[in-house]
């Protein structure tokens, strides 16, 4: 059975370079096997975006649980 791990990233949009930085971060994550599942815009004062990522775990990858 396939198993996945997930990561949630927040990107504040408070600078002109914010979208470029967001793209660079997501490209780096993609190179590491992460896949963007969804991106949500902040509904509170329109201050940024939240990206939800997942990647398939292999048997030799330890589960990384963060709180």
Gaussian input, Z-matrix of N, CA and C with variables (Angstrom, degrees):
# hf/3-21g

backbone

0 1
 N
 C     1     B1
 C     2     B2     1     A1
 N     3     B3     2     A2     1     D1
 C     4     B4     3     A3     2     D2
 C     5     B5     4     A4     3     D3
 N     6     B6     5     A5     4     D4
 C     7     B7     6     A6     5     D5
 C     8     B8     7     A7     6     D6
 N     9     B9     8     A8     7     D7
 C    10    B10     9     A9     8     D8
 C    11    B11    10    A10     9     D9
 N    12    B12    11    A11    10    D10
 C    13    B13    12    A12    11    D11
 C    14    B14    13    A13    12    D12
 N    15    B15    14    A14    13    D13
 C    16    B16    15    A15    14    D14
 C    17    B17    16    A16    15    D15
 N    18    B18    17    A17    16    D16
 C    19    B19    18    A18    17    D17
 C    20    B20    19    A19    18    D18
 N    21    B21    20    A20    19    D19
 C    22    B22    21    A21    20    D20
 C    23    B23    22    A22    21    D21
 N    24    B24    23    A23    22    D22
 C    25    B25    24    A24    23    D23
 C    26    B26    25    A25    24    D24
 N    27    B27    26    A26    25    D25
 C    28    B28    27    A27    26    D26
 C    29    B29    28    A28    27    D27
 N    30    B30    29    A29    28    D28
 C    31    B31    30    A30    29    D29
 C    32    B32    31    A31    30    D30
 N    33    B33    32    A32    31    D31
 C    34    B34    33    A33    32    D32
 C    35    B35    34    A34    33    D33
 N    36    B36    35    A35    34    D34
 C    37    B37    36    A36    35    D35
 C    38    B38    37    A37    36    D36
 N    39    B39    38    A38    37    D37
 C    40    B40    39    A39    38    D38
 C    41    B41    40    A40    39    D39
 N    42    B42    41    A41    40    D40
 C    43    B43    42    A42    41    D41
 C    44    B44    43    A43    42    D42
 N    45    B45    44    A44    43    D43
 C    46    B46    45    A45    44    D44
 C    47    B47    46    A46    45    D45
 N    48    B48    47    A47    46    D46
 C    49    B49    48    A48    47    D47
 C    50    B50    49    A49    48    D48
 N    51    B51    50    A50    49    D49
 C    52    B52    51    A51    50    D50
 C    53    B53    52    A52    51    D51
 N    54    B54    53    A53    52    D52
 C    55    B55    54    A54    53    D53
 C    56    B56    55    A55    54    D54
 N    57    B57    56    A56    55    D55
 C    58    B58    57    A57    56    D56
 C    59    B59    58    A58    57    D57
 N    60    B60    59    A59    58    D58
 C    61    B61    60    A60    59    D59
 C    62    B62    61    A61    60    D60
 N    63    B63    62    A62    61    D61
 C    64    B64    63    A63    62    D62
 C    65    B65    64    A64    63    D63
 N    66    B66    65    A65    64    D64
 C    67    B67    66    A66    65    D65
 C    68    B68    67    A67    66    D66
 N    69    B69    68    A68    67    D67
 C    70    B70    69    A69    68    D68
 C    71    B71    70    A70    69    D69
 N    72    B72    71    A71    70    D70
 C    73    B73    72    A72    71    D71
 C    74    B74    73    A73    72    D72
 N    75    B75    74    A74    73    D73
 C    76    B76    75    A75    74    D74
 C    77    B77    76    A76    75    D75
 N    78    B78    77    A77    76    D76
 C    79    B79    78    A78    77    D77
 C    80    B80    79    A79    78    D78
 N    81    B81    80    A80    79    D79
 C    82    B82    81    A81    80    D80
 C    83    B83    82    A82    81    D81
 N    84    B84    83    A83    82    D82
 C    85    B85    84    A84    83    D83
 C    86    B86    85    A85    84    D84
 N    87    B87    86    A86    85    D85
 C    88    B88    87    A87    86    D86
 C    89    B89    88    A88    87    D87
 N    90    B90    89    A89    88    D88
 C    91    B91    90    A90    89    D89
 C    92    B92    91    A91    90    D90
 N    93    B93    92    A92    91    D91
 C    94    B94    93    A93    92    D92
 C    95    B95    94    A94    93    D93
 N    96    B96    95    A95    94    D94
 C    97    B97    96    A96    95    D95
 C    98    B98    97    A97    96    D96
 N    99    B99    98    A98    97    D97
 C   100   B100    99    A99    98    D98
 C   101   B101   100   A100    99    D99
 N   102   B102   101   A101   100   D100
 C   103   B103   102   A102   101   D101
 C   104   B104   103   A103   102   D102
 N   105   B105   104   A104   103   D103
 C   106   B106   105   A105   104   D104
 C   107   B107   106   A106   105   D105
 N   108   B108   107   A107   106   D106
 C   109   B109   108   A108   107   D107
 C   110   B110   109   A109   108   D108
 N   111   B111   110   A110   109   D109
 C   112   B112   111   A111   110   D110
 C   113   B113   112   A112   111   D111
 N   114   B114   113   A113   112   D112
 C   115   B115   114   A114   113   D113
 C   116   B116   115   A115   114   D114
 N   117   B117   116   A116   115   D115
 C   118   B118   117   A117   116   D116
 C   119   B119   118   A118   117   D117
 N   120   B120   119   A119   118   D118
 C   121   B121   120   A120   119   D119
 C   122   B122   121   A121   120   D120
 N   123   B123   122   A122   121   D121
 C   124   B124   123   A123   122   D122
 C   125   B125   124   A124   123   D123
 N   126   B126   125   A125   124   D124
 C   127   B127   126   A126   125   D125
 C   128   B128   127   A127   126   D126
 N   129   B129   128   A128   127   D127
 C   130   B130   129   A129   128   D128
 C   131   B131   130   A130   129   D129
 N   132   B132   131   A131   130   D130
 C   133   B133   132   A132   131   D131
 C   134   B134   133   A133   132   D132
 N   135   B135   134   A134   133   D133
 C   136   B136   135   A135   134   D134
 C   137   B137   136   A136   135   D135
 N   138   B138   137   A137   136   D136
 C   139   B139   138   A138   137   D137
 C   140   B140   139   A139   138   D138
 N   141   B141   140   A140   139   D139
 C   142   B142   141   A141   140   D140
 C   143   B143   142   A142   141   D141
 N   144   B144   143   A143   142   D142
 C   145   B145   144   A144   143   D143
 C   146   B146   145   A145   144   D144
 N   147   B147   146   A146   145   D145
 C   148   B148   147   A147   146   D146
 C   149   B149   148   A148   147   D147
 N   150   B150   149   A149   148   D148
 C   151   B151   150   A150   149   D149
 C   152   B152   151   A151   150   D150
 N   153   B153   152   A152   151   D151
 C   154   B154   153   A153   152   D152
 C   155   B155   154   A154   153   D153
 N   156   B156   155   A155   154   D154
 C   157   B157   156   A156   155   D155
 C   158   B158   157   A157   156   D156
 N   159   B159   158   A158   157   D157
 C   160   B160   159   A159   158   D158
 C   161   B161   160   A160   159   D159
 N   162   B162   161   A161   160   D160
 C   163   B163   162   A162   161   D161
 C   164   B164   163   A163   162   D162
 N   165   B165   164   A164   163   D163
 C   166   B166   165   A165   164   D164
 C   167   B167   166   A166   165   D165
 N   168   B168   167   A167   166   D166
 C   169   B169   168   A168   167   D167
 C   170   B170   169   A169   168   D168
 N   171   B171   170   A170   169   D169
 C   172   B172   171   A171   170   D170
 C   173   B173   172   A172   171   D171
 N   174   B174   173   A173   172   D172
 C   175   B175   174   A174   173   D173
 C   176   B176   175   A175   174   D174
 N   177   B177   176   A176   175   D175
 C   178   B178   177   A177   176   D176
 C   179   B179   178   A178   177   D177
 N   180   B180   179   A179   178   D178
 C   181   B181   180   A180   179   D179
 C   182   B182   181   A181   180   D180
 N   183   B183   182   A182   181   D181
 C   184   B184   183   A183   182   D182
 C   185   B185   184   A184   183   D183
 N   186   B186   185   A185   184   D184
 C   187   B187   186   A186   185   D185
 C   188   B188   187   A187   186   D186
 N   189   B189   188   A188   187   D187
 C   190   B190   189   A189   188   D188
 C   191   B191   190   A190   189   D189
 N   192   B192   191   A191   190   D190
 C   193   B193   192   A192   191   D191
 C   194   B194   193   A193   192   D192
 N   195   B195   194   A194   193   D193
 C   196   B196   195   A195   194   D194
 C   197   B197   196   A196   195   D195
 N   198   B198   197   A197   196   D196
 C   199   B199   198   A198   197   D197
 C   200   B200   199   A199   198   D198

   B1=1.4465
   B2=1.5325
   B3=1.2922
   B4=1.4550
   B5=1.5234
   B6=1.3134
   B7=1.4670
   B8=1.5264
   B9=1.3098
   B10=1.4542
   B11=1.5155
   B12=1.3194
   B13=1.4527
   B14=1.5199
   B15=1.3102
   B16=1.4601
   B17=1.5226
   B18=1.3121
   B19=1.4565
   B20=1.5236
   B21=1.3284
   B22=1.4621
   B23=1.5227
   B24=1.3197
   B25=1.4626
   B26=1.5235
   B27=1.3282
   B28=1.4607
   B29=1.5140
   B30=1.3101
   B31=1.4586
   B32=1.5275
   B33=1.3238
   B34=1.4683
   B35=1.5315
   B36=1.2974
   B37=1.4604
   B38=1.5287
   B39=1.3305
   B40=1.4569
   B41=1.5314
   B42=1.3371
   B43=1.4612
   B44=1.5251
   B45=1.3126
   B46=1.4597
   B47=1.5242
   B48=1.3186
   B49=1.4658
   B50=1.5273
   B51=1.3160
   B52=1.4692
   B53=1.5400
   B54=1.3236
   B55=1.4666
   B56=1.5203
   B57=1.3177
   B58=1.4626
   B59=1.5259
   B60=1.3320
   B61=1.4622
   B62=1.5321
   B63=1.3222
   B64=1.4632
   B65=1.5282
   B66=1.3201
   B67=1.4588
   B68=1.5267
   B69=1.3144
   B70=1.4632
   B71=1.5305
   B72=1.3180
   B73=1.4684
   B74=1.5229
   B75=1.3356
   B76=1.4661
   B77=1.5289
   B78=1.3286
   B79=1.4652
   B80=1.5205
   B81=1.3279
   B82=1.4679
   B83=1.5281
   B84=1.3251
   B85=1.4678
   B86=1.5280
   B87=1.3212
   B88=1.4630
   B89=1.5189
   B90=1.3236
   B91=1.4635
   B92=1.5233
   B93=1.3385
   B94=1.4613
   B95=1.5232
   B96=1.3377
   B97=1.4558
   B98=1.5183
   B99=1.3311
   B100=1.4637
   B101=1.5184
   B102=1.3333
   B103=1.4575
   B104=1.5204
   B105=1.3375
   B106=1.4669
   B107=1.5249
   B108=1.3260
   B109=1.4551
   B110=1.5242
   B111=1.3458
   B112=1.4586
   B113=1.5234
   B114=1.3233
   B115=1.4669
   B116=1.5171
   B117=1.3272
   B118=1.4539
   B119=1.5233
   B120=1.3245
   B121=1.4587
   B122=1.5130
   B123=1.3182
   B124=1.4564
   B125=1.5210
   B126=1.3130
   B127=1.4590
   B128=1.5205
   B129=1.3326
   B130=1.4550
   B131=1.5257
   B132=1.2740
   B133=1.4602
   B134=1.5300
   B135=1.3363
   B136=1.4627
   B137=1.5313
   B138=1.3328
   B139=1.4640
   B140=1.5177
   B141=1.3088
   B142=1.4567
   B143=1.5081
   B144=1.3402
   B145=1.4599
   B146=1.5231
   B147=1.3126
   B148=1.4542
   B149=1.5145
   B150=1.3408
   B151=1.4633
   B152=1.5178
   B153=1.3177
   B154=1.4581
   B155=1.5242
   B156=1.3314
   B157=1.4587
   B158=1.5240
   B159=1.3337
   B160=1.4590
   B161=1.5200
   B162=1.3306
   B163=1.4590
   B164=1.5137
   B165=1.3130
   B166=1.4567
   B167=1.5185
   B168=1.3105
   B169=1.4593
   B170=1.5191
   B171=1.3108
   B172=1.4646
   B173=1.5222
   B174=1.3019
   B175=1.4706
   B176=1.5094
   B177=1.3339
   B178=1.4523
   B179=1.5291
   B180=1.3491
   B181=1.4504
   B182=1.5193
   B183=1.3295
   B184=1.4659
   B185=1.5280
   B186=1.3039
   B187=1.4546
   B188=1.5275
   B189=1.3210
   B190=1.4557
   B191=1.5262
   B192=1.3106
   B193=1.4542
   B194=1.5112
   B195=1.3438
   B196=1.4591
   B197=1.5126
   B198=1.2967
   B199=1.4688
   B200=1.4980
   A1=109.22
   A2=117.43
   A3=121.80
   A4=109.87
   A5=115.27
   A6=120.20
   A7=107.79
   A8=115.52
   A9=121.66
   A10=110.46
   A11=115.24
   A12=121.24
   A13=107.09
   A14=116.06
   A15=121.43
   A16=110.57
   A17=115.29
   A18=121.20
   A19=108.02
   A20=115.94
   A21=122.31
   A22=107.52
   A23=115.77
   A24=121.63
   A25=109.80
   A26=116.87
   A27=122.08
   A28=109.47
   A29=115.82
   A30=122.10
   A31=109.41
   A32=118.15
   A33=119.60
   A34=109.43
   A35=117.44
   A36=122.07
   A37=108.78
   A38=114.92
   A39=119.81
   A40=113.84
   A41=116.46
   A42=121.21
   A43=109.26
   A44=116.80
   A45=120.62
   A46=111.53
   A47=117.79
   A48=121.75
   A49=112.55
   A50=118.29
   A51=121.73
   A52=112.71
   A53=118.31
   A54=120.19
   A55=111.70
   A56=117.15
   A57=120.71
   A58=109.73
   A59=116.93
   A60=121.54
   A61=110.92
   A62=116.73
   A63=121.05
   A64=109.99
   A65=116.89
   A66=121.40
   A67=110.94
   A68=117.94
   A69=121.86
   A70=110.70
   A71=117.03
   A72=121.07
   A73=110.73
   A74=117.18
   A75=120.18
   A76=111.05
   A77=118.43
   A78=120.60
   A79=111.22
   A80=117.31
   A81=121.41
   A82=110.53
   A83=116.78
   A84=120.50
   A85=110.58
   A86=117.43
   A87=121.17
   A88=112.00
   A89=116.67
   A90=120.55
   A91=111.28
   A92=116.25
   A93=121.66
   A94=113.12
   A95=116.61
   A96=120.14
   A97=115.48
   A98=117.18
   A99=120.34
   A100=110.41
   A101=116.26
   A102=123.87
   A103=108.30
   A104=117.21
   A105=120.26
   A106=108.37
   A107=115.66
   A108=121.68
   A109=109.84
   A110=115.58
   A111=120.16
   A112=109.51
   A113=115.50
   A114=121.21
   A115=106.79
   A116=114.88
   A117=121.04
   A118=109.31
   A119=116.74
   A120=120.88
   A121=109.34
   A122=115.13
   A123=119.83
   A124=109.18
   A125=115.58
   A126=119.09
   A127=111.16
   A128=116.33
   A129=120.54
   A130=108.60
   A131=117.22
   A132=124.65
   A133=113.00
   A134=117.04
   A135=121.78
   A136=112.03
   A137=116.09
   A138=120.35
   A139=115.02
   A140=119.24
   A141=117.77
   A142=114.06
   A143=114.34
   A144=121.74
   A145=109.90
   A146=115.13
   A147=121.96
   A148=107.11
   A149=115.99
   A150=121.60
   A151=109.18
   A152=115.96
   A153=123.04
   A154=107.25
   A155=116.32
   A156=121.80
   A157=110.41
   A158=115.54
   A159=120.30
   A160=108.26
   A161=114.61
   A162=120.22
   A163=108.26
   A164=113.68
   A165=120.19
   A166=109.23
   A167=115.02
   A168=120.57
   A169=109.34
   A170=115.24
   A171=120.55
   A172=107.81
   A173=116.57
   A174=120.23
   A175=113.02
   A176=118.43
   A177=120.38
   A178=113.43
   A179=117.61
   A180=120.71
   A181=110.17
   A182=118.55
   A183=119.22
   A184=110.34
   A185=115.86
   A186=120.18
   A187=108.84
   A188=116.40
   A189=121.54
   A190=107.57
   A191=116.68
   A192=121.51
   A193=108.13
   A194=116.13
   A195=120.72
   A196=108.58
   A197=115.25
   A198=118.72
   A199=111.03
   D1=136.12
   D2=177.67
   D3=-71.13
   D4=141.22
   D5=172.96
   D6=-126.66
   D7=151.92
   D8=-176.20
   D9=-129.80
   D10=155.22
   D11=168.21
   D12=-118.36
   D13=156.28
   D14=-173.11
   D15=-127.85
   D16=152.51
   D17=175.98
   D18=-140.93
   D19=143.85
   D20=178.26
   D21=-120.12
   D22=126.23
   D23=-179.44
   D24=-119.12
   D25=139.79
   D26=176.47
   D27=-110.26
   D28=137.50
   D29=-179.45
   D30=-127.57
   D31=102.95
   D32=175.54
   D33=-70.00
   D34=143.88
   D35=-179.81
   D36=-110.39
   D37=63.80
   D38=-175.78
   D39=-109.86
   D40=5.46
   D41=179.03
   D42=-138.46
   D43=159.39
   D44=178.59
   D45=-65.96
   D46=-26.17
   D47=-177.87
   D48=-89.14
   D49=2.94
   D50=-173.40
   D51=-59.78
   D52=-42.57
   D53=-179.73
   D54=-67.84
   D55=-36.17
   D56=177.11
   D57=-64.97
   D58=-42.42
   D59=178.40
   D60=-65.77
   D61=-39.27
   D62=177.77
   D63=-62.00
   D64=-45.42
   D65=179.59
   D66=-62.33
   D67=-43.09
   D68=179.96
   D69=-63.36
   D70=-42.48
   D71=178.95
   D72=-63.66
   D73=-45.57
   D74=-179.63
   D75=-66.83
   D76=-35.15
   D77=175.22
   D78=-64.62
   D79=-40.83
   D80=176.82
   D81=-62.38
   D82=-44.47
   D83=178.63
   D84=-64.06
   D85=-40.28
   D86=178.39
   D87=-61.61
   D88=-37.30
   D89=177.30
   D90=-64.81
   D91=-23.84
   D92=178.62
   D93=-92.54
   D94=9.48
   D95=176.62
   D96=95.59
   D97=0.34
   D98=-179.93
   D99=-80.27
   D100=145.27
   D101=179.48
   D102=-123.42
   D103=129.24
   D104=177.74
   D105=-73.12
   D106=124.49
   D107=179.29
   D108=-92.22
   D109=-40.17
   D110=-176.22
   D111=-161.21
   D112=151.79
   D113=171.64
   D114=-129.21
   D115=132.23
   D116=-178.62
   D117=-119.82
   D118=135.04
   D119=174.40
   D120=-83.88
   D121=145.34
   D122=177.78
   D123=-67.08
   D124=134.42
   D125=177.30
   D126=-95.80
   D127=-4.21
   D128=179.30
   D129=-100.65
   D130=104.39
   D131=177.39
   D132=62.71
   D133=15.09
   D134=176.64
   D135=47.75
   D136=54.28
   D137=-172.75
   D138=-98.51
   D139=-6.12
   D140=179.82
   D141=170.94
   D142=-163.81
   D143=-177.77
   D144=-132.25
   D145=151.56
   D146=173.52
   D147=-120.62
   D148=129.40
   D149=179.58
   D150=-110.68
   D151=136.49
   D152=178.74
   D153=-111.56
   D154=123.54
   D155=-176.14
   D156=-122.66
   D157=156.38
   D158=173.78
   D159=-145.00
   D160=156.75
   D161=171.10
   D162=-148.84
   D163=148.69
   D164=-179.53
   D165=-72.27
   D166=136.57
   D167=177.70
   D168=-91.64
   D169=143.90
   D170=173.65
   D171=-104.90
   D172=168.17
   D173=-177.63
   D174=-62.98
   D175=-25.15
   D176=-178.16
   D177=-92.69
   D178=2.43
   D179=177.58
   D180=-96.13
   D181=122.11
   D182=174.74
   D183=-71.43
   D184=147.10
   D185=177.77
   D186=-69.17
   D187=133.87
   D188=-179.38
   D189=-110.13
   D190=101.86
   D191=-179.31
   D192=-105.27
   D193=123.46
   D194=177.51
   D195=-122.22
   D196=153.80
   D197=179.15
   D198=-122.83

